[in-house]
Amino acid sequence: MPFVNQDELIQSLLDKMHAMFDKAAGPNNRSNYMRQHNVSGIDWHFSLSADDIIKQRIPRAVAGCTGISKVFSKLATEAGLKHVVLTTAREKNLNDAEQDRTSGRKERIISGHQIIAVYNKNGKLRAFDPGRKELRYIKSDIQVGNIINFYFDGEVVPHRITAILTPQEFAKVNTYKKLRDLYIYRSNGKKQDFENGKSKINFWKNLRNCFIKQND
């Protein structure tokens, strides 16, 4: 059997997973899919296991980043690829949600993005988004509390790394509340420190506002 390095293995797993998603059944839109299949509630797609997504041929946009990461994590585990799953969340939404939590008002839905990280030969974590078909490592130091800049529709959206989970831990994240708690609290129950990285968030906000004003 020919030697396959880590990057080649990851890419082969991405190819396998996305080929599966390309053959998925049903509308590639969560609202339409849920309506068509008579399912409802915020917890429905979080409750899906990797096996559910694979066996039911659920489309990638319906599974979302949480489901995509669950499927990749399952394939990676079966292939013997040592990895972890990162939960990340948007700073503004996190701070708003904290205020709502302490005031007793209804809590907002927090936007987040789940991705995968692997260890290099020096034991350092390198992260990538399994939702992308081509492997591309993210140039960020992977530690809880650090910022990752994601690019959505051409816009830079900073996210805070809120937890680093084993595949077994991540597979148990099957409700929105469990994911939200990971966004706000660490696995040991300690509240996240949201002060670090605010200057960077404000930099991107100011840059975006300047761009908007210049292009009105």
N, C-alpha and C positions, 0 to 999 in steps of 0.2 A: 504493500500500500504506500503510495507516494506521501512524502511529508507535506503537511498543510500547516502554514503558519497561522497565527491568531487572526490576523486581518482577513486572510482568505477564508477561514472558517466562519467568521462573522458575516462576510459578504455572502457566502453560500447559504447561511441561515436566513439572511435578509431576502435573498432571491427566492428561497423556498416559501417563506411566509408571504411575501407580496404576490407570488404566483397564486397562492391560495386565495388571498383577498381579491385578486383580479377575477377569480371565478365565483365570487360570492353571489348569493341569490337575494333578490329583493332590492328595493330602492336604497341608494347610497345616501340616505338622509334620515337622521334619527327620528324626527317627528313623523315623517311619512311611513317609515318602517314600523314604528310603534303603533300607529293608527291601523296599518294594514294587518298587523299581527295581534291586534287587540290587547296590547300591554300598555301599562301606564306607570307613572311614578318616577321620581328622581333616582330611586335605588335600582331600577330595573337593569340598566346597562352596567352599573357598578357590581351587581350581583353575578354577572356572567363570569364563569371561569374560562380558562384557556380552552378546555375541552368543549365547553358550551359553544364558544365562538367558532371553533374548528368544525365540530359536528353539525352545527346549525347553519354553517356557511354564512355567517353574519358579516356584512360589509364593513370595511375599515372605518368609515366615517360614523357608522352606528356604534361600533365597539369603542371608538375614541382612543385617545392616547393611553388611557388606563388599560383598555382591552388589548391594544396592540402590544404594549409592554408585557402584559400577562402571557400572550401567545409567544412572543420572542423569548421570554424567560423560560417558558416550558421547553421550547425547541433547543435553547442553549443548554439547559440542564440535561436534556437527553443526549446532547452531543458532548457533554463533559466540559463545557466552557464555563469557567469560574467567572461569575459576574454578580453585580448588585443592581438594585433598582433605585433610582432617585425620584423623590417627589419634590416638585418645585412649585412655587406659587407667586402670583403677582403681588408686589409690595403694597400698592394702593388698596387693593381689595383686602389684603391681610389686615391692614391697619383699621379700615372701616369695620371689618368683622369683629375685631377686638373691641372696638367701641360699642358695637351693638350687643356683644356678649355681656359686658360689664353693666350696661344700662338696662338689660332685661328685655330690650326690644327684639323683634324678630331678626334672626341672623341672616345676613346676605349669603348668596352662593358665591364661593370663592373660586376664581379662575386659577387653574394650575396646569401643569404639563409634566407627565411622567416619562422618564427616559431610562436608558441603560448605561452602566459603566462597567468596564473591565480593567483588570490589573495588567500593567506592562511588566517587563522582565525585572524592573526595579521595585515592583510592588506598589507603584503609583497608579491611582485610578485615572482612566481616560473615559470620558463620556461621549455618547453619540445618541442621536434620535432615531429609534427603530422605525419611526413613521416615514423616514426617507428611504428610498430604494437603494441609494448608493451610500456606502460607509463614509462618513466624514466626521472626524473627531472635533469636539468642541474645545476651543482654546480657553479653558477656565480651570482654575485649581479646584478640585472636587472635594469640598468640605462643607459640612452643615453650616449654614449662615452665609456662604459665599454667593455671589451673583453670577447667573448665567444669562447672557443676552441671546434671546431667541428672535428669529426673523419671521414674522407672520405677515404675509401679503405685502412684503417690502418694508414693513415697519419694525423697528427695534423695540422689543418688549422685554425689559429686564425682569427676571424671576429669581427668587431666593431659593436656594437648596434648603429644604426643611427636614428631610430625613433620608437616610441611606439604609435600605432594607435588603435583607437576604431574600432569595426567591421564595422561600417558604413563608416568610413574613408578608411579603407582598401578595402572595396568593390568597391570603386571608382578608385582604382589603376588599370587602364585598358590600359595603354600604357607603353612601356619601358621608355620613357622620364619621366613619373610621378614616376616610381620606381627609376630611376637614380637620380632624384632630391631629393628623400628621402634619397638615399645613400650619397649624397654630401651636401644637405642642410636640416636643420630642417624644420618642418612644418611652422615656422614663418619666414622662409627665411634666417635665420642666418647660416652662413657657419660652418660646423663641425670643431672642433679642432682635428687635426690628430696627435698631438705631444704625447699625453698620450698613453702609451701602446707600443711605439716603441721598448723599451728595451726588452719587452717580445717577440715581433715579431722577433727581432734580435736573441734572445736566441734560438728560435725554428729554425731559419734559420741556425745558427751556429751548433746547435745540429744535424740537418739533414745533413749538409755538412760534419761534422765529421763522421757521420755514413756511408755516401756514400764513403768517402775516405778509411774508414776502410774495406769496403766491395767491393772495385774495383776488 
